[in-house]
Amino acid sequence: MSASSAELDRYLATRRALGFKLARAELLLAQFLRHLQTIGADTITTESAVAWASLPADAASSWWGQRLSVVRAFARHLHAIDPVHEVPPAGLLPARSPRAVPYLYSDADIAALMAAARELRSPLRAATFETLVGLLAVSGLRIGEALRLDRDDVDLDEGVLRVRQTKFNKSREVPLHLSTVNALAAYARRRDELGPRPRDPSFFVSVAGTRVLYCNAHLGWLDLVRRAGLQPRSTSCRPRPHDLRHSFAVRTLLGWYRDGVDVEAHLPLLSTYLGHVHPANTYWYLSAAPELLALVAARLDAAPGSPS
């Protein structure tokens, strides 16, 4: 399988040159090649790809579909070089899980999460999570973007965050309100008092002085949700960190509609602020809040020429 391994390196290098990150794909394809080696196969077949993708047996079918889609992309690359490799047909396994229903946080929910963070036993962990929750709520950052911020990315003098090489290989600058700048400055002072010898350049730090890992942030989030007493609204609507971003977008759109702003003209600005590739990605937030839909309907009813 050394030839396939070398071809995998070329495949990843080519796609990364086009802007794809492929961290998960690299891990999955390495596992798949080891699987082929174990079963003594020299080429990709639909049967071997589906058999590997359907592991583990108790996983969600959407995960199987994602695994198979990774193999399909690599198989297309190999098939172009040597047609002996089969490309599994599309649609053999479902590739997408149902989209979660956004949990729209109220101001009281956000205050409860920040209060719960202040009650954490470690002063540094308390300060980190309280500030992280607040920043996500007022900036619309993805949690991964916030955790990847280095100290040099947080310009408190200019009041700007520099979000680098994030989703879709995009970078952007995020201007901040003065109150947010003051909160970040207060955290930075507290962080440096409690951990004067950091091991990483990250802005948000763990109790070990290292960058906060996403998995640990997620576990910490679940603990805050429990402490704050937030409850799922349905099996598909649970309080997630990403929903702070969704809530930010909905609040912004609500404010624009209430103020009579030309939303269509301003939406590209919000898309840029959020780091969306296209305003259509931002329009999806319109479907999440009944109040927002009601305002849209009212504006349509008031438009000239609308049926009475």
C-alpha positions in Angstrom: 0.0 0.0 0.0 3.0 2.3 -0.1 2.0 3.5 -3.6 -1.5 4.3 -2.4 0.0 6.1 0.6 2.2 8.2 -1.6 -0.8 9.0 -3.8 -2.8 10.0 -0.8 0.0 12.5 0.1 -0.3 14.0 -3.4 -4.1 14.1 -3.3 -4.1 15.9 0.0 -1.4 18.4 -1.1 -3.3 19.1 -4.3 -6.6 19.8 -2.6 -5.0 21.8 0.2 -3.4 24.0 -2.5 -7.0 24.8 -3.5 -7.8 25.9 0.0 -9.3 22.7 1.7 -8.1 21.9 5.2 -8.9 18.1 5.1 -7.7 17.3 8.7 -10.5 14.8 9.2 -10.2 13.4 5.6 -6.5 12.8 6.2 -7.2 10.7 9.3 -10.1 8.8 7.8 -8.2 8.0 4.5 -5.2 6.7 6.4 -7.5 4.4 8.4 -9.1 3.2 5.1 -5.7 2.4 3.5 -4.8 0.4 6.6 -8.1 -1.4 6.2 -7.3 -2.3 2.6 -3.9 -3.5 3.7 -5.4 -5.7 6.4 -7.8 -7.4 3.9 -5.0 -7.7 1.3 -6.6 -5.4 -1.3 -4.5 -3.4 -3.7 -7.4 -1.4 -5.2 -10.5 0.4 -4.1 -13.7 -1.4 -4.8 -17.3 -0.3 -3.9 -17.6 -3.4 -1.7 -14.5 -2.6 0.4 -15.4 1.1 0.6 -18.9 0.5 1.9 -17.7 -2.3 4.3 -15.2 0.1 5.8 -17.5 3.1 5.8 -20.2 1.2 7.7 -18.0 0.9 10.7 -18.6 0.9 13.6 -21.8 -1.0 13.3 -23.6 1.0 16.0 -22.7 4.4 14.5 -25.2 6.8 13.0 -25.9 6.2 9.3 -25.0 9.8 8.6 -21.5 9.1 10.0 -21.3 6.1 7.6 -22.3 8.4 4.8 -19.6 11.0 5.7 -16.9 8.3 5.8 -18.0 7.0 2.4 -18.0 10.5 0.9 -14.4 10.9 1.9 -13.4 7.6 0.2 -15.4 8.5 -2.9 -13.4 11.7 -3.4 -10.1 9.9 -3.1 -11.3 7.1 -5.3 -12.2 9.6 -8.1 -8.6 10.9 -7.8 -7.2 7.4 -8.1 -9.6 6.3 -10.8 -8.4 9.2 -13.0 -4.9 7.7 -12.7 -5.8 4.0 -12.9 -9.3 3.0 -13.9 -8.9 -0.3 -11.9 -10.0 1.7 -8.8 -13.8 1.8 -8.5 -15.7 4.9 -7.5 -18.6 4.0 -5.2 -21.9 5.5 -6.5 -23.3 8.4 -4.8 -26.2 7.9 -2.4 -25.3 4.4 -1.2 -25.2 5.7 2.4 -26.9 8.9 3.7 -24.3 11.6 4.1 -26.2 14.2 6.1 -27.8 14.1 9.5 -30.9 16.3 10.1 -30.0 19.9 10.8 -30.3 20.7 14.5 -33.0 23.2 15.4 -31.2 26.3 16.7 -31.6 27.1 20.4 -32.1 30.8 20.5 -30.6 32.2 23.8 -32.4 35.0 25.6 -30.5 37.7 27.4 -31.4 35.9 30.6 -30.0 32.6 29.3 -26.7 34.2 28.5 -26.5 36.0 31.9 -27.2 32.6 33.6 -24.4 30.9 31.6 -21.9 33.7 32.6 -23.1 33.5 36.2 -22.6 29.8 36.2 -19.0 30.3 34.8 -18.2 32.6 37.7 -19.1 29.9 40.1 -16.4 27.4 38.8 -13.9 26.4 41.3 -10.8 27.5 39.4 -10.5 31.3 39.2 -8.7 31.1 35.8 -11.2 28.6 34.4 -14.1 30.8 35.7 -12.7 33.9 34.0 -11.9 32.1 30.8 -15.4 30.6 30.4 -17.3 33.7 31.5 -15.4 35.8 28.9 -15.7 33.1 26.2 -19.5 33.0 26.6 -19.8 36.7 26.5 -17.6 37.1 23.5 -19.5 34.4 21.5 -22.8 36.1 22.4 -21.8 39.6 21.2 -19.5 38.8 18.3 -21.1 35.8 16.5 -17.8 34.0 16.4 -17.7 30.3 15.9 -16.3 28.7 19.1 -13.4 27.3 17.2 -12.5 30.8 15.9 -12.5 32.1 19.5 -10.4 29.3 20.8 -7.8 29.8 18.0 -7.3 33.5 18.8 -3.8 34.3 19.7 -2.9 37.3 21.9 -1.6 39.2 18.8 -5.0 38.6 17.2 -6.8 40.6 19.9 -6.0 44.3 19.2 -7.5 46.1 22.2 -6.1 49.4 21.1 -8.0 49.3 17.8 -10.9 47.2 19.1 -10.6 44.5 16.5 -10.2 40.8 16.4 -8.2 39.2 13.6 -9.8 35.8 12.8 -7.3 33.9 10.6 -7.7 31.0 8.2 -11.0 29.8 9.5 -13.8 27.9 7.8 -13.5 27.8 4.0 -9.9 29.1 4.4 -11.2 32.7 5.0 -9.8 35.4 7.3 -11.5 38.5 8.5 -11.4 41.4 11.0 -14.2 41.7 13.5 -14.7 45.1 15.1 -15.8 45.2 18.7 -18.0 47.4 20.9 -16.1 49.3 23.5 -17.8 47.4 26.3 -16.5 44.1 24.7 -13.0 45.6 24.4 -13.1 46.5 28.1 -14.3 43.0 29.1 -11.5 41.4 27.0 -8.9 43.7 28.6 -10.2 42.8 32.1 -9.9 39.1 31.2 -6.4 39.6 29.8 -5.3 41.2 33.1 -6.9 38.5 35.2 -5.4 35.8 33.0 -1.9 37.2 33.3 -2.3 37.5 37.1 -3.4 33.9 37.5 -1.1 32.4 34.9 2.0 34.6 34.4 3.9 31.9 32.5 1.7 30.7 29.6 2.9 27.8 27.5 1.0 28.9 24.4 0.4 32.3 22.7 -3.4 31.7 22.9 -5.7 34.4 24.2 -7.9 32.0 26.0 -5.9 29.7 28.2 -6.6 26.6 30.3 -5.6 26.1 33.9 -2.4 24.4 32.5 -1.5 27.6 30.6 -2.2 26.0 27.2 -4.8 26.7 24.5 -8.3 25.5 25.5 -9.1 22.4 23.4 -12.4 22.3 21.7 -13.3 18.9 23.3 -12.6 20.4 26.8 -14.6 23.6 25.9 -17.5 21.4 24.8 -17.4 19.5 28.1 -17.2 22.8 30.0 -20.1 24.1 28.1 -22.3 21.1 29.0 -21.4 21.8 32.7 -22.4 25.4 32.4 -25.7 24.5 30.7 -26.4 22.2 33.6 -25.5 24.7 36.3 -27.5 27.4 34.5 -30.6 25.2 34.4 -31.1 25.5 30.7 -33.2 22.7 29.3 -33.6 21.3 25.7 -36.7 22.5 24.0 -37.0 19.3 22.0 -34.8 16.3 21.1 -33.4 18.3 18.2 -33.1 21.7 19.9 -30.5 21.7 22.7 -28.3 24.5 23.9 -25.1 24.3 22.0 -22.2 26.8 21.8 -22.8 27.4 18.1 -26.3 28.6 18.9 -24.8 31.7 20.4 -23.7 32.6 16.9 -27.2 31.9 15.6 -28.7 34.0 18.3 -26.4 36.9 17.5 -27.5 36.8 13.9 -31.2 36.6 14.7 -30.9 39.5 17.2 -29.1 41.6 14.6 -31.8 40.9 11.9 -34.6 41.6 14.4 -33.0 44.9 15.3 -32.8 45.9 11.6 -36.4 45.0 10.9 -37.7 46.9 13.9 -35.6 49.9 13.0 -36.8 49.9 9.4 -33.3 49.2 8.0 -33.0 48.0 4.4 -32.1 44.4 5.4 -31.4 43.2 1.9 -28.8 45.9 1.4 -27.2 45.3 4.8 -27.2 41.5 4.8 -23.9 41.3 2.9 -22.3 43.2 5.8 -23.6 40.7 8.3 -22.4 37.8 6.1 -19.0 39.4 6.0 -18.9 40.0 9.8 -19.9 36.3 10.4 -17.5 34.9 7.9 -20.1 33.4 5.6 -19.2 32.6 2.0 -22.5 34.0 0.7 -25.4 36.0 2.1 -27.6 32.9 1.3 -25.9 31.2 4.3 -27.0 34.1 6.5 -30.6 34.0 5.1 -31.0 30.6 6.7 -31.2 32.3 10.1 -34.4 33.9 9.1 -36.2 30.5 9.4 -35.1 30.1 13.0 -37.2 32.7 14.9 -41.0 33.0 14.6 -40.7 36.6 15.8 -38.3 37.3 12.9 -40.6 35.7 10.4 -43.5 37.7 11.7 -41.6 41.0 11.2 -40.7 39.9 7.6 -44.3 39.1 6.9 -45.5 42.4 8.3 -43.0 44.3 6.1 -44.2 42.4 3.1 -47.8 43.2 3.9 -47.0 46.9 4.2 -45.1 47.0 0.9 -46.7 48.9 -2.0 -48.8 46.7 -4.2 -49.2 43.9 -1.7 -52.7 42.3 -1.6 -54.9 43.7 1.2 
